[in-house]
């Protein structure tokens, strides 16, 4: 998984949500975490590998692709 991927995330309180990976925390190889910006929630969430499923490798609506405009 890499930054910009469209993913489905299992959250504790809100069920399954869709979002984009906006950051990766490589603090520990045994316990990697991804920072995910959800489409319908105001805050980013951190998720582990068991809670994330990749939907698309390249998301057309990624906020990172048009940042230079």
ChimeraX attribute file (.defattr): number of C-alpha atoms within 10 A of each C-alpha:
attribute: neighborCount
match mode: 1-to-1
recipient: residues
	/A:1	14
	/A:2	14
	/A:3	18
	/A:4	22
	/A:5	21
	/A:6	26
	/A:7	23
	/A:8	19
	/A:9	25
	/A:10	17
	/A:11	14
	/A:12	8
	/A:13	6
	/A:14	9
	/A:15	8
	/A:16	12
	/A:17	16
	/A:18	19
	/A:19	24
	/A:20	29
	/A:21	25
	/A:22	19
	/A:23	16
	/A:24	16
	/A:25	12
	/A:26	11
	/A:27	9
	/A:28	8
	/A:29	8
	/A:30	7
	/A:31	10
	/A:32	14
	/A:33	19
	/A:34	22
	/A:35	18
	/A:36	26
	/A:37	22
	/A:38	20
	/A:39	12
	/A:40	9
	/A:41	12
	/A:42	8
	/A:43	9
	/A:44	17
	/A:45	16
	/A:46	18
	/A:47	18
	/A:48	13
	/A:49	12
	/A:50	8
	/A:51	14
	/A:52	22
	/A:53	15
	/A:54	17
	/A:55	14
	/A:56	13
	/A:57	13
	/A:58	14
	/A:59	18
	/A:60	11
	/A:61	11
	/A:62	17
	/A:63	12
	/A:64	12
	/A:65	11
	/A:66	8
	/A:67	7
	/A:68	5
	/A:69	4
